[in-house]
Amino acid sequence: MIKFTEHELKIVKKLEVLKDEAGSHSPSIITFRQKMPEVAIKVDACFLSNPYATDLFLEYFEAEVLNGAKIRDLLESYPSQNAVIAEILADFLHIDASHIFIGNGAIEIIQAVVHNFTEKKIMINIPTFSSYYEYVKEGVEVVFNELLREEDYGLDVDRYISKVREQQPDTIVLINPNNPNGAYTRIKDVQRILEELHFVKNIIVDESFIHFAYETENYQLVSLSHLVDKYPNLIVIKSMSKDFGIAGVRAGYGIMNASYVQKLLNNGYLWNSNGFAEYFFRLYTREDFAVRYDKVRIKYILETLDFIQELKQLPGINVYPSMANFVLIELQEGIRSTDFVAKLLIGYGIYVRTCDDKIGLKGQYIRLASRSRMENDYIIQSIKACIEMNLVLEGVNETAG
Amino acid sequence: MIKFTEHELKIVKKLEVLKDEAGSHSPSIITFRQKMPEVAIKVDACFLSNPYATDLFLEYFEAEVLNGAKIRDLLESYPSQNAVIAEILADFLHIDASHIFIGNGAIEIIQAVVHNFTEKKIMINIPTFSSYYEYVKEGVEVVFNELLREEDYGLDVDRYISKVREQQPDTIVLINPNNPNGAYTRIKDVQRILEELHFVKNIIVDESFIHFAYETENYQLVSLSHLVDKYPNLIVIKSMSKDFGIAGVRAGYGIMNASYVQKLLNNGYLWNSNGFAEYFFRLYTREDFAVRYDKVRIKYILETLDFIQELKQLPGINVYPSMANFVLIELQEGIRSTDFVAKLLIGYGIYVRTCDDKIGLKGQYIRLASRSRMENDYIIQSIKACIEMNLVLEGVNETAG
């Protein structure tokens, strides 16, 4: 059991209220700072993003927008319409613009797809990103496919296909790599799912973390989005917040059959990108940026691999396999995840996500993001200290008892 | 008839294609510049915003965000959730947070309200902002209430109430001041509408241009939003793009009954503000900003009054009464609005909105925004030159014919 001083306990209580108010997501860092000024956050390890990509984006943004005096244009003028931005992406992605839907973050695309195209029944793997079941309209049945602890919360493809055949949902969702555990399903296996489940109306593959996954030695990018022509029921959803480190910009896109894009644009989603998102999308498709981005992507993957390796060597925690930029960690018996998170926050200024609200996880879990190498080192040292203190306390308790 | 050279005619053709692609809205200035590099825009009089408010916002933004190094936070971190931003606005607006819904621009709120709460029949005044009828879901009947040219496209309140009683729509929309003509309905008249039409499920009052209207000598702000407690069917929608000159930021809010806000947030709209919008919303509620903003608001109203006065003195055009930051102008017989717009653009670099796609307007109309005093002067001179040239050409034609 983790011990708190009286002062710390007050903060713990406040934290619980704040988390409650934020529902099934963490409060944003801005909200957090406003409401908890007594806690200084040194490392935001709740936030799943590549900090080196943020550096790179900032470098361009400063040179071209701030110093180039384009800032007024971005703030003052209406951004381009959805279909215009889709056109910009089309060449770069080698996908026809008619298949591309631009979103105010991936979450708007999740909402749009689930509100408009899910009719009766959706099947979702758990644990998962909660919006997929929270956003369904009234009357839609939600079926959970439980990923198993004994299988490291990975996807058993055969069992998955059987369950879909049995349940006959009109929509299924695969987050790949999955959130909150990072388990990755190889492209050939997802393709098998697409082949066998051609009867499912909507197969959503959420590739928000796919830039951190790889299947080759040189960490080449993988994606299913080019298959949208072959599988008209495939909907690929892509957040740009994580891989490019720009959550505040709100940018995402969906690749889906052209009739869906048309249906969405026919009565909405006209100016849903802001000026900064449009600047980002234009930058994203530029060769000079793309080349440099791929370098920081791989650098971050390598550092994340080191981080996970070091975490695995710590006693008292179980680190689940991940191909994303975060890991799911199970705490040893006797440590409550909320206490552990509070201790890391109050004692070390590290903001981490507790997973005690995640359906499908039984036990005490936290989700930990990989940050910069320096921050990762600090996280490792802090977790180590936390665990050791707890082990010592446990020892004292046992001796005393 | 306006004459074009062969070179100009090619540009006119390209302009028509661009306008067609943009549907019922104008292409954004960014899209425009990308696709029509041969045309240099000097003044964007299509864009309905207060440039002095943009100046003021930029002053704060530069001092606090750019120089204060907060820019990384805004770009990198997730913004606060919808309900958190609503809380920030609540105190400032003296409206309970439970009534406030934050939107990614007003257009997202229009979409959300019309998609979720309009069931069978919507009644819309025309001419109007087209999204109100474009965004209705399949199966919803749209009834138009035609505003009359002989009444300067103003609203006759008695006739309006009668028509609503007769048609029994579940949703009615009043844009006040109206777009594209700027006609204003006084608050006491709108209140009469609310009193008499208590049986209508949703009464949307779009106050996106209300900061340019006034009923007192000191130009005091007017609004209906404080009446949301008294009229549970009232939905006030407010864009921040026009009055604050920040369309690229995408910020708007809706004031409506708490059950509607809850219903919307229950399955969506969680992180629909970007970091820049959140910065704006926080600034908007600050006393120091509010005081300075009100000064530039009134300065802009006064200059707009001068602008309209000068326009009215030009021959060959009819300027309709407006309490917004733009005017609807009817061109004299023989001048096609698309030609006039093309001539202003190619000959003078002035980008103006043609209204030939606006349902409810019969004749040749353009909508002209008020900009800075210097730009307004240039617009006046250019329109004058355009009209005189046309009058001369007409004279030549008549003499020749």
Interface residues (C-beta under 8 A of the other chain):
Chain A: E21 A22 G23 H25 P27 S28 I29 I30 T31 D44 F47 S49 P51 T54 F57 L58 F61 L66 I71 R72 D73 L74 L75 E76 S77 Y78 P79 S80 Q81 A83 V84 N104 G105 I107 E108 Q111 H115 S131 E134 Y135 V136 K137 S241 G245 I246 A247 G248 V249 R250 N266 N267 G268 Y269 L270 W271 N272 S273 N274 G275 F276 A277 E278
Chain B: E21 A22 G23 H25 P27 S28 I29 I30 T31 D44 F47 S49 P51 T54 F57 L58 F61 L66 I71 R72 D73 L74 L75 E76 S77 Y78 P79 S80 Q81 A83 V84 N104 G105 I107 E108 Q111 H115 S131 E134 Y135 V136 K137 S241 G245 I246 A247 G248 V249 R250 N266 N267 G268 Y269 L270 W271 N272 S273 N274 G275 F276 A277 E278
